[in-house]
Amino acid sequence: MSPPPDTPPRSRRARGLRTAVLAGLVVVSLAVFALDRLAVEEHRRQFRAGPADPSSLRAPTVEIWLAKPLDPDSPAPEFTLPDARSGERVSLADFRGDRPVVVLLSSFG
């Protein structure tokens, strides 16, 4: 459909620009939707495959959740956790004496 002959060229350009921007937004939206679907499918595949380290999913005992205050200037109790990047077990003793250690307990989901 062509614009009426008395339409100034500037508004034809503006209309073309609006159409191009809308088309770009549609393409980006479809790409984001496709990437989201891929991420969901990858998450489902990993969930079906099971945990990489089953020992990290052991049921906690009640004693773990009880507060155990530390004396000032006493060292932190020894523990090991799986490294989020490599999956290897990492002990607090591996870092003792190097520099301060910050343990971030969080969810990746």
N, C-alpha and C positions, 0 to 999 in steps of 0.2 A: 504494500500500500504506500503510495508516494504522497508526500505532503502537498497541501494545496499550493498552487503556483505563487501566491502572494506571501508565503511564509518566508521570513528573512533567513538568510543562510546561517546566521548565528544560532537560531533556535533549532535548526536541523542538526547542527553540530552538537548542541547541548543534548538533544534527544538521542543522538548516536552515542554520546559519552555515557548518558544514563543507561542505555541498553548494554553497553560494554561493561559498565560497573556491575549491573545486575547479573550479567552472564558470568562475570568473574566471581561474584559472591556465590552463585549457584555451584560453580565448579569447586570452590574452596569448601563449601558446605558438604558437598558430596565426598570430597577427599577426607574431610574430618570424620564424617560418618563411616567411611570405609576403614579408616585407621582405627576408629573406636571398635568396630566389629572385629578387626584383626586382633586387637588387644584382648577383647573379651574371649575370643576363641583360644588364644594362647593361654590365658588364665585358666580356662576350663580344661585345656589339654594338660597343663601342669598339675591341676588339682586331681585329675583322673590318674595321672602317673604316680601320685603319692608324694610324700615328703622326701626330700633329698637326704635328710638326716632324721630317721624316726626317733632317735633318742632325745631330740630337742622338743618332742611333743609329749613327753611323759607327763602324767597327771601330777600336779604339785601336791605336796603334803601340807597339812595345816600349819606345821611348824615354820614353813617358809614364809608364811604371811604374818606371823607374829612379830611385833616390833622388838628389835634387839638393839637398844641404844649402845653406842660405843663411848668409851672414855675419851676425853679430849687428848689429842696427840697420839692416839693408838692407831696402828695400821688397820686398814680395811681387811675384813676377812677374805680368805682365799676363795676364788670361784673360777669356773671356766664357762665360756659361752661360745656358740658357733659364730664365726666371722660372717657378716652379712654378704661380703663380696666373694669369699672363696669357699665358705662352708667348713673350713678347718676349725678345730677347737682351739680357742685362745684363752690362756690363763692370765689372771691379773699379775702373777709373778713375772710373766714375760715382759712387762712394762715397768716393774718396780725399780725405782732409782733413776730412770731415764728422764722423765718429765711428768707433769701432772696428767692424770688420766680422767677423762669424762666419759661416763657410761650413759648412753642415750637409749632408754627403753621406750620404743615407739612402735607404731603399726605402719606397715608399708601400704596398707590398702585404703 
